[in-house]
Amino acid sequence: MPQLLEDELFPSTPGKFKMERGHTMNRQFHRCFASTSTMFLWALFLIALTASYLSFQSFVDSGSRYFSASWGGIQWEKQVRNSAQIHRSGGMAVLVTGAAGFVGTHVSLALKKRGDGVVGIDNFNSYYDPSLKRARKSLLNNHGILVVEGDVNDGRLLAKLFDAVAFTHVMHLAAQAGVRYAMENPQSYVQSNIAGLVTLLEVCKSANPQPAIVWASSSSVYGLNEKVPFSESDRTDQPASLYAATKKAGEEITHTYNHIYGLSITGLRFFTVYGPWGRPDMAYFSFTRNILQGKSITVYRGKNQVDLARDFTYIDDIVKGCLGSLDTAKRSTGSGGKKRGPAQYRIFNLGNTSPVTVPELVNILERHLKVKAKRNIVDMPGNGDVPFTHANISYAQREFGYKPTTDLQTGLKKFVRWYLSYYGYSSKIVN
Ligand SMILES: O=C(O)[C@H]1O[C@H](OP(=O)(O)OP(=O)(O)OC[C@H]2O[C@@H](n3ccc(=O)[nH]c3=O)[C@H](O)[C@@H]2O)[C@H](O)[C@@H](O)[C@H]1O
């Protein structure tokens, strides 16, 4: 019986010759074979188990990467496309870099309000209080604008955004701003204003269709130029700060991409932009804060005791200039990295055309805040400042009817109103 069972379990091949001794050997062989194959089966089982564990682990890993990343995924792409949806005929789909920045926020809102599609990107760095950037982001979110948290140096992210949306325009405002900070952290200027710009241009040049690009240069490119007012054709080869030098480099770099790849480029030289939701590192903002807190302010004075002056430009005028530039930007001529013909290349001054001295700026703030400033007047340190700026805006006026309408007195009143309400002061202070 046992033998039968054994034979059943290990049936001999038909016609196989069997002997008694051979039978015993056969049994030992079978026993041995049985244990080897059991081990083999176990080994197989363990290998399979390990393999499935490892593949499950890698699935979990990639899954968690997929879901925990601040970008990527089907849901994310859907949000990007929703935000880029155009709600007017002939409208544009605009990628706004630096969207949680001062100018970026205002431009994004203006575009969205008139029915254009807007997707923002911002790295929320800590150059100044990131909570202000977060508050601007909330404002944008409330208007249906998605702000992706990411850096313009992240080419994969930018490419992914272009995969999701065929942006018609890029409004490139992400930058390391501030003239004097360049002495403290020079690398951040190279990283944002040069490396980041090139990464963005690389993605734009390869996109199909290529977008038209409007980007923020700066009045600081005029550097030590003494001819006033500053015209776009004036020399810009004497920068006084690394900030100015990186913006000037940006103008040359964008020209290269225009020339080689047919990207449509418009550079905007902003002149000391101010207003609600502004930048805390700028003089009008930090003066307001210090005056209200009873702290002294440092007012720089130029050579021979001449007051410094700026062509302070109100944010709403700048927004009109940005939208005018976007509206008149011609299409890029290339596609997928190949130029098909010459493309538009423009540079505009966006200023106010009426410079005001820094002491006069302080006078206006004192009137609006009804507080006397404690002025500490010092000679301008050699840290990148220029003595004055003054824009000739006739080119922008000709091309798209740019006409600033807000003087410093009016603009600062609006700024102070916003400041008091945002930081929780009594609004009775302002006239
Ligand atoms: O047009 C631009 O392209 C640039 O504009 C802005 O630079 P600036 O014109 O230098 O503005 P801002 O710092 O407000 O100083 C204003 C005046 O106050 C003086 N100033 C400044 C600080 C201080 O403590 N005391 C002082 O007298 C100072 O000497 C100056 O005379 C942007 O910051 C810059 O990112 C860039 O966009």
The ligand as a Tripos MOL2 file, in Angstrom:
@<TRIPOS>MOLECULE
LIG
   37    39     1     0     0
SMALL
NO_CHARGES

@<TRIPOS>ATOM
      1 O1         14.0730  100.7090  -10.6490 O.co2     1 LIG1
      2 C1         14.5670   99.6370  -10.4610 C.2       1 LIG1
      3 O2         14.8930   98.8880  -11.3570 O.co2     1 LIG1
      4 C2         14.8780   99.2050   -9.0670 C.3       1 LIG1
      5 O3         13.9810   99.8960   -8.1980 O.3       1 LIG1
      6 C3         14.1860   99.6400   -6.8400 C.3       1 LIG1
      7 O4         15.4760  100.0440   -6.4500 O.3       1 LIG1
      8 P1         15.6770  101.4960   -5.8190 P.3       1 LIG1
      9 O5         15.3300  102.5460   -6.8110 O.co2     1 LIG1
     10 O6         17.0210  101.5080   -5.2380 O.co2     1 LIG1
     11 O7         14.5070  101.5260   -4.7320 O.3       1 LIG1
     12 P2         14.5820  101.6100   -3.1410 P.3       1 LIG1
     13 O8         15.3970  100.5310   -2.6040 O.co2     1 LIG1
     14 O9         13.2060  101.7490   -2.6630 O.co2     1 LIG1
     15 O10        15.3570  102.9930   -2.9080 O.3       1 LIG1
     16 C4         14.7770  104.2180   -3.3290 C.3       1 LIG1
     17 C5         15.6560  105.3570   -2.9180 C.3       1 LIG1
     18 O11        15.7020  105.4200   -1.4950 O.3       1 LIG1
     19 C6         17.0560  105.4480   -1.0660 C.3       1 LIG1
     20 N1         17.1340  104.7550    0.2310 N.ar      1 LIG1
     21 C7         16.9100  103.4370    0.3000 C.ar      1 LIG1
     22 C8         16.9610  102.7820    1.5100 C.ar      1 LIG1
     23 C9         17.2750  103.5050    2.6640 C.ar      1 LIG1
     24 O12        17.3330  102.9820    3.7830 O.2       1 LIG1
     25 N2         17.4980  104.8380    2.5400 N.ar      1 LIG1
     26 C10        17.4300  105.4900    1.3620 C.ar      1 LIG1
     27 O13        17.6500  106.7100    1.3020 O.2       1 LIG1
     28 C11        17.8480  104.7850   -2.1380 C.3       1 LIG1
     29 O14        19.1770  105.2510   -2.1110 O.3       1 LIG1
     30 C12        17.0980  105.2310   -3.3720 C.3       1 LIG1
     31 O15        17.5550  106.4630   -3.7950 O.3       1 LIG1
     32 C13        14.0160   98.1680   -6.5630 C.3       1 LIG1
     33 O16        14.2820   97.9090   -5.1940 O.3       1 LIG1
     34 C14        14.9180   97.3410   -7.4210 C.3       1 LIG1
     35 O17        14.6200   95.9840   -7.2130 O.3       1 LIG1
     36 C15        14.7790   97.7060   -8.8690 C.3       1 LIG1
     37 O18        13.6020   97.1870   -9.3750 O.3       1 LIG1
@<TRIPOS>BOND
     1     1     2 2
     2     2     3 1
     3     2     4 1
     4     4     5 1
     5     4    36 1
     6     5     6 1
     7     6     7 1
     8     6    32 1
     9     7     8 1
    10     8     9 2
    11     8    10 1
    12     8    11 1
    13    11    12 1
    14    12    13 2
    15    12    14 1
    16    12    15 1
    17    15    16 1
    18    16    17 1
    19    17    18 1
    20    17    30 1
    21    18    19 1
    22    19    20 1
    23    19    28 1
    24    20    21 ar
    25    20    26 ar
    26    21    22 ar
    27    22    23 ar
    28    23    24 2
    29    23    25 ar
    30    25    26 ar
    31    26    27 2
    32    28    29 1
    33    28    30 1
    34    30    31 1
    35    32    33 1
    36    32    34 1
    37    34    35 1
    38    34    36 1
    39    36    37 1
@<TRIPOS>SUBSTRUCTURE
     1 LIG1         1 GROUP 0 **** ****
